[in-house]
Amino acid sequence: MDYIQNMRKLIGHETLFTVGCGVMIVQNDLLLLQHRSDEDSWCIPGGVMELGETFEETAKREALEETGLSVDQLELFGIYSGEDCYAEYRNGDQVYSVQVIFSAHSISGVLLQKGEESRKHRFFAPNNLPDNLNLRQKSFILDWARGAKLPVIR
């Protein structure tokens, strides 16, 4: 994240525009969510695009880093923008991140339960999602649970 660190030196805590990519990992009609280690919320694997990466490369890299799983045959789930994409972190940094979300039904590897960014991982049914969904991801997780027609553009 050298780019973000360099930009923060220039703009301080002001709003930084980023592109985030995430993956809805679905197996047997269940969605894999991770319980974040930095906050008490559940979210899909994903993160910020690095300079020179494609959307798919970002999504695959983040899924592998956060879950230990390799994802293949990504399909565009949706592109999300708007008010829900603003965030302010505990240190005062502000960000606006457009989210490009994929779905993956083909995975390989061994699921890591605990990692640098997660406390644990768990598969959830659409009608049994946790109450404490990450606020910046809640809209696309709920779109999945409702069986939204794809791709979703907001």
Secondary structure, DSSP 8 states (H G I E B T S, - for coil): -HHHHHHHHHHTTS-EEEEEEEEEEEETTEEEEEEESSSS-EE-SEEE--TT--HHHHHHHHHHHHHSEEEES-EEEEEE-SGGGEEE-TTS-EEEEEEEEEEE-EEEE---SS-SSEEEEEEE-TTS--S-B-TTTHHHHHHHHTT--SSEE-
